[in-house]
Structures are given as C-alpha cells and as structure tokens.
Amino acid sequence: MKQFQRILLFTLLATTLSNVAHANMGPAIVIQFSIHLMVLTWIVGIGEGILLCTLFRAWRLNSATSRIFISMITANFASALLGSLFVNSGVAARIMGDVTIENLKPAFWTLVYVTFVLTMIIEFPFFLWALHGRKWLVPKAVAATLFLHCISYSLLFFFYTGEGSISLVTELEVVSVSIFEMKEDYDLYYISPDGKNVLRSNLAGKETEVIATLDMDGIPDRLCAYPKKIVEETKEGTNKDYPETIQRVCWESGFDLYVLMNVNNVYKTTLLIENFSARSAVLLSDGEYLGFWDTETEWDDKGFKTFGDAKKWEYYSDYWGRLTVTQVRKGDHPYTSAERRSSSTREPGKSIFASYWIHAPFVQWSIRNGTHIAGDYAVFLLGKDQICILDPEKKRIALIARGFGPVVAKPPPEEIPKKSPEETNEQTANEVP
C-alpha cells in the first residue's frame, strides 16, 4: 500500500512540475496531458496488470501479483512523462524539421511511430520486473510489451483525438495558392519571419517587395490598419433623451499602416506608412466599426475582419486555436438591423458549419489575425509564421507566405490593373442571361 501512495504522490508532483515546464504548449494539450498523467496512467496501468495476470495466470494475491500492478502503473507513468519531455525537446523538432501545412501529415505520422517505439523501450524494463522469476523471461517480456503497448497506445492515440487533432490538413485539401481564383485585387502586408522587414505581396505570394525596415526598439508583434477617419452616428431606435452612438468607417479617407511593437512587455503602435491603402479590412458588426485594431496577436481571435461586403460564410477562431466556419443561409438570422428590430426572418434553413484546428501533442498552431475577403475566402496567421488562405466551399487551404502579423488591403488606385475593353465586354456578356 505504501508503494501505491508513493506513486500517487510522485504523480501529483511530476504533473505540477511538467505543466510548468510545458507552459508554452496549448491549453487544451496541457489539460489532456494532466488527465493522462493523473488518471489514465492508473487506469491503463491497472488494465495492463489485469491482462498480464490473465495471460500468465498470476491471480494469487501475493507479492508477485502486486509487483505486476505496481510495475505496470509505474511503466505508464514513466512513458507518459518521458514521452512528453521528448515531444517538446529539440530532438523531436529536428526529426520533424521545418513543418508547415504542406508537410504536416508525414511529419505527424513520423512522430507517432517514433514515440510508439520510444515509449515501448521505456516500458520494457518494467515488464522485465513484472515477470521476474519466470522461464524465458526476455522473450515473454518482449511479447507482452509489444502486445499490451499496441492496445494502450491505440487508446491514448484516440484520447489525443488522433488525426482529428490536425483536421485543418486532414479534412481540408492542401493545395497550391495559385489554384485560388481571386475575385478582387488585394495586397498582403506582413512581417518577415526574422522580424526585420515589412513585406508586401499579392495573395498568391508573388511580387514580394520590402516596403519598410523595422529598426526600432522592441519585438514586432503584428501589423495594424487604422482608418484615417471614423464618424459617429446616432443608433436607430434609441431613446432620444439618451441616444446611443455607433462608429462607422469613412472609407473614402483611406487607412494608415502601423506596427505593434512589444517594448519591455508594453505594446506600442508606431506609424509605418501613412495612407497606405484606400480600403483595408476592419472589424465590423452590421456595418458598425468595433475598433480593436491594435489588439495583440495572442488575443486577436474571435471574429474575422472584413471589408463590409455581403458574405455567405462566417469565420470564428477561439483562444484554443479552433477555427469554426459557418455557412449563412436565409432564415438563420436577420441580415440587417431593420430586420433584426422587426424580428423578421426569411426562408427557413439551417447553417452548415465545420470546425478545424491543429492541436496535436507534437504541434499546436493557433489561428489569429483573420480576414474575410471576396469570394468568401479567409486569410489568417497559422502558428508563428504561416500565412494561409482557406476556401470553405471547396474545402481547400494553401500557404501564401512565411511571415506574421498579416494585413489585407486593397492596392492603391494607381496600382490596380485596368481591364481592356475586350475583357470588359467579355465580362458584361457573361453577366447577361
């Protein structure tokens, strides 16, 4: 009994210390690992002990039986703790290499196989101890380790949600960004991976150019677009004695580009380019400007910024790193403030939604700095330095560029390519039924 108490006390201490050591992991993974270490090591260990007793007919209550259960619980605890340390070590990072959405699946399965072999090697001495004193000890221990580990590892694999933990690349097709057909012209502004330059490209990741150098003090966090002019309006239907006001963007006045810098843990914005674009994405709700233009990347989740255009899909990212994509259908909710006040609805229907994320024990990528553009595409920062574009209709995702802090804006009027008369006539002809 004292041995079980010691194991429990050591489990509590190791769980606390490991969570502090792995504070950089995603919150969902930390919770899962805590459950694994505190609860599942005991359940799986007891289960493996029962199977060992059954296989080797060791059901007499004696020291040999106790040794089997203690060794199995200890083996699972050791493999869980050392396995987690390995996953977050530089060795695992070198095995996976430079991982993006384009090579995540093979890297994921490589680490699955490596950790399977590693944890089996860790548990093998405990099987030797559990079966001590039996004939053909080593062959029996090898066979028992392989058999029981296959069962327990499979259960733990699904506990960590299996391939569903990388659903952003398993449920979506990873394609080249050139496949995406842009409905309108956009410029992508972002910070280079080394944090030294501000770059501009199109949404195909081409025509990249350096537009600014970040030689100021601090660590760059992200780029921010701020409207040059915001007007206040009285909200319709409010009390005349206590009128409520809302803010709206004056699109004709243009936008300034700022960089948000972390200077000694204090976030400050610095103007980079004045009037860099005539129109940039901002956070809107029914046309109302919500602000939050200079929110730090860590907290820049939830609703995506838009250009105020009509949309069939909506995007929402949460702090845990999950991206929820919802198809808006008539009847789901009123589309305008007037309809909302009158509580009118349209044709009945239901929203279609999907949920994607990258939250495996090996890699956790949050989704931040999201922008909703024409064609109902989403452009966002994935992890530390992947700027991606997603098509919910065709379930495709592509990597645009490596960098962080993205801002999507319309190009200056003088840079928008003009269509030839032939292209204009062709488009008009196609629009006529």
Order of alpha helices (4+ residues) and beta strands (2+ residues): alpha-alpha-alpha-alpha-alpha-alpha-alpha-alpha-beta-beta-beta-beta-beta-beta-beta-beta-beta-beta-beta-beta-beta-beta-alpha-beta-beta-beta-beta-beta-beta-beta-beta-alpha
